[in-house]
Amino acid sequence: MSIQKLFTTLKPSLLTLTIGGFTIGMTEFLIMGVLPDMAASLKITIPTAGHLISIYALGVVIGAPLMTMLTAHLPPKKVLMGLMAICGIFNALFALSPSYELLMISRFFAGLPHGAFFGMGAVVANRLADPGKEASSVSMMFAGLTVANIIGVPIGTYVGHNLSWRLSFIAVAAIALLAVLAIKKWMPNLTPTTSEGLASSVAAFKKPEPWLILLMTSIGTGGLFAWISYIAPMMTEVAGFTPNVITIIMIVAGLGMALGNFLGGQLADRFSPLKTTTGLLLAMVVSLVIVALVSPYKIPAVVMTFITGMIAFAVISPIQMMMIRVAKGSEMLASASIQAGGNMGNALGAFLGGLPLAAGFGYAASQYVGAGLAMTGVGICFILLIRSRNRNKQTPVTMAELGGYVGRVLLIRKTSKKIPKALLEQREN
């Protein structure tokens, strides 16, 4: 894409969605970079601090379908502003909470707008796009996630290590406020995205395929979160890096995620989304096993950080395309549901990945848990592949059936010639 075309795509209205995506990316991933600092300041163990990751994911899982259905009939501009305001308020409360219990509550409510923002934002981006640029417009919103991982999370991690993790989340709240103001100024007043009722919006979910995709997303993406939830302590305690180097490592992870976000769309265009997802989850299994094996060695550990981040984010676009294709008529709810499924993976990965740590095993054990989750996702993909082939398989026609069919056609043509024209006209009437 040329520079001129890039700036043509960068409409102010779409940029507001990028800022919102950046805010949500910071909210979700920053905590993973400052987890050791939070555990130390709160005087709790790292696995206990990891529950703050899981509770956010639970908020996304509940909020994605609930808030999408409650706000689908409202003007998108007001809804997007409201969702960003909720995100900002509870990030600020999280930064100021004096106790672990209040941190858990604030973190839960901060997760509620996550899925609804991306669900409605994807539909709005399509409506704001120039003809033929719909995919590029949607990618502008999700680009905010990758920019957050390349720039925002490393800076927030540095601030958390050297000053205070609370300041990092105050900054996230300020960015959310900026997103609210940007949406107010630059987002046009669009009509509500849908006027359909609850029954119509959930009609697509009467089929088993959307549920299988959600199950695969909820379990398979847990491999990513079993890895990244504990990346900071693994790099300091196992690989032997100093805490200040974690900022650079998070940049490496973010660069891998940005490349993966691009490659995932390219692969899904070339192959089917289902085949692409299956292959990427298999690659995730292999990658996480290698991470566990090389984690004591600095250079291989950093290389695998890039590769694992790339594979993890490459799977996002194919899964999104799979769900949209099977959920015709319920695209917005389906898009939000994928966010819920991904954050169920977040909760499962962070929780199950922390169990071996609580039992006294090393940080490499979390990677094996993640590999098991990704492999389960592969198994569900195979079920979807079998169902797809059975659905598309044509029953072969035997020669006898073909001969009988041809004979009936010839007989009808021969008989029709003997029927008086007036009688045929009478029959048609």
MOPEUR-V151037 format. One record per residue. N is the residue number from 1. OMEGA is omega in whole degrees, -180 to 180 (NA if undefined). D_CENTER is the distance of its C-alpha to the mean C-alpha in whole Angstrom. Layout:
n = [N:N]
omega = [OMEGA:OMEGA]
d_center = [D_CENTER:D_CENTER]
This chain:
n = [1:2:3:4:5:6:7:8:9:10:11:12:13:14:15:16:17:18:19:20:21:22:23:24:25:26:27:28:29:30:31:32:33:34:35:36:37:38:39:40:41:42:43:44:45:46:47:48:49:50:51:52:53:54:55:56:57:58:59:60:61:62:63:64:65:66:67:68:69:70:71:72:73:74:75:76:77:78:79:80:81:82:83:84:85:86:87:88:89:90:91:92:93:94:95:96:97:98:99:100:101:102:103:104:105:106:107:108:109:110:111:112:113:114:115:116:117:118:119:120:121:122:123:124:125:126:127:128:129:130:131:132:133:134:135:136:137:138:139:140:141:142:143:144:145:146:147:148:149:150:151:152:153:154:155:156:157:158:159:160:161:162:163:164:165:166:167:168:169:170:171:172:173:174:175:176:177:178:179:180:181:182:183:184:185:186:187:188:189:190:191:192:193:194:195:196:197:198:199:200:201:202:203:204:205:206:207:208:209:210:211:212:213:214:215:216:217:218:219:220:221:222:223:224:225:226:227:228:229:230:231:232:233:234:235:236:237:238:239:240:241:242:243:244:245:246:247:248:249:250:251:252:253:254:255:256:257:258:259:260:261:262:263:264:265:266:267:268:269:270:271:272:273:274:275:276:277:278:279:280:281:282:283:284:285:286:287:288:289:290:291:292:293:294:295:296:297:298:299:300:301:302:303:304:305:306:307:308:309:310:311:312:313:314:315:316:317:318:319:320:321:322:323:324:325:326:327:328:329:330:331:332:333:334:335:336:337:338:339:340:341:342:343:344:345:346:347:348:349:350:351:352:353:354:355:356:357:358:359:360:361:362:363:364:365:366:367:368:369:370:371:372:373:374:375:376:377:378:379:380:381:382:383:384:385:386:387:388:389:390:391:392:393:394:395:396:397:398:399:400:401:402:403:404:405:406:407:408:409:410:411:412:413:414:415:416:417:418:419:420:421:422:423:424:425:426:427:428:429]
omega = [-180:179:-180:179:179:-179:174:179:-175:174:177:-180:177:179:177:178:176:178:177:177:177:-180:-179:176:177:-179:-175:-168:-178:-175:-178:178:-177:-176:179:179:178:-180:-179:-177:180:-178:177:179:179:176:177:176:178:177:176:173:-178:-177:174:180:177:176:178:-178:-179:-174:-174:179:-175:-176:177:-179:-179:-173:-174:-177:-178:177:-176:-178:180:-180:-179:176:-180:-180:178:178:177:179:-179:-178:-175:169:177:178:177:-179:-175:-176:-177:-175:179:-179:179:175:179:-180:-179:-179:178:-178:176:-180:-175:-176:-173:-175:-180:179:-179:179:179:-180:179:179:179:180:176:-178:-179:-173:168:179:180:-178:-177:-178:178:180:178:-180:176:179:-179:174:177:178:-177:177:177:-179:179:-173:-171:-178:177:178:178:177:179:178:-180:179:-169:179:179:177:179:177:179:-179:170:178:178:178:179:178:176:177:176:179:178:-179:179:178:180:-176:-167:-179:179:180:-180:175:178:-175:-179:174:-177:178:-178:-177:-179:-175:-180:-176:-177:-176:173:178:-179:-174:179:-180:177:178:177:179:179:179:-176:-178:-174:-180:175:177:177:-172:172:178:-170:180:-176:-177:-178:178:179:-179:179:-174:-176:-178:176:177:173:-178:-178:-179:-179:178:180:180:178:175:178:178:180:177:177:179:179:178:179:178:178:-177:-179:178:179:-180:-180:176:-177:178:176:178:-178:178:178:180:180:-179:-179:177:174:177:177:178:-179:-177:-178:175:179:177:179:-177:-174:-175:177:-175:-168:-175:177:-180:179:178:-179:174:178:-176:-179:176:179:-179:-176:-178:177:-175:-174:-177:179:179:179:180:177:-176:-179:-179:-178:-176:179:-179:179:-171:-176:178:179:179:178:-179:176:176:177:179:178:-180:167:173:176:-179:-179:-178:-180:-178:-178:177:179:-178:178:177:178:179:176:178:-179:-177:177:-179:179:-179:177:175:179:178:178:178:179:-180:175:175:177:179:178:176:178:176:178:178:180:179:180:180:178:-179:-177:-176:179:177:-177:180:180:179:179:179:179:179:179:179:180:179:180:178:-180:-180:180:179:-179:-178:-176:180:-177:-179:180:-178:-179:180:177:180:178:-179:180:-180:NA]
d_center = [25:28:28:30:27:24:26:26:23:22:24:24:22:19:19:19:15:15:17:15:11:14:15:12:11:14:14:11:13:16:18:17:19:22:22:25:27:26:27:30:31:30:32:30:28:25:24:25:23:20:20:19:16:15:17:14:12:14:15:11:12:15:14:12:14:17:17:16:19:21:20:20:24:24:24:21:22:23:20:18:21:21:17:18:21:20:18:21:23:21:20:24:25:23:25:28:28:31:30:28:27:27:24:22:23:22:19:18:19:17:13:15:14:10:9:12:12:9:10:14:13:12:15:17:16:18:21:22:21:25:25:24:21:18:16:17:17:13:12:14:12:9:12:13:10:12:15:14:14:17:19:18:17:21:23:22:22:26:27:26:28:31:31:29:25:26:27:23:22:25:23:20:22:24:21:20:23:23:20:22:25:24:22:26:28:26:24:26:27:25:26:24:21:22:26:25:25:23:25:24:20:20:22:19:19:22:21:20:18:15:16:16:12:11:13:12:9:10:13:12:9:12:13:11:12:16:16:15:16:19:20:22:25:24:25:28:30:29:29:31:30:31:29:29:28:24:24:24:22:19:20:20:17:15:17:16:12:14:16:13:11:14:15:12:13:17:17:15:18:21:20:18:14:15:18:15:13:16:17:14:14:18:18:16:18:21:20:19:23:24:23:25:28:28:27:30:31:30:29:27:25:24:24:21:19:19:18:16:14:14:13:10:8:10:9:5:8:10:8:7:11:12:11:13:16:17:16:19:20:17:15:14:13:12:9:9:9:6:5:8:8:5:8:10:10:10:13:15:14:16:19:20:19:22:24:26:26:28:30:32:30:29:25:25:25:21:20:22:20:17:19:20:16:15:18:18:15:17:20:18:17:21:21:19:21:24:24:23:26:28:27:28:31:34:37:40:43:47:50:51:49:49:52:53:50:52:55:54:53:57:58:57:57:61:62:60:63:66:64:66:64:65:64:60:60:61:59:56:57]
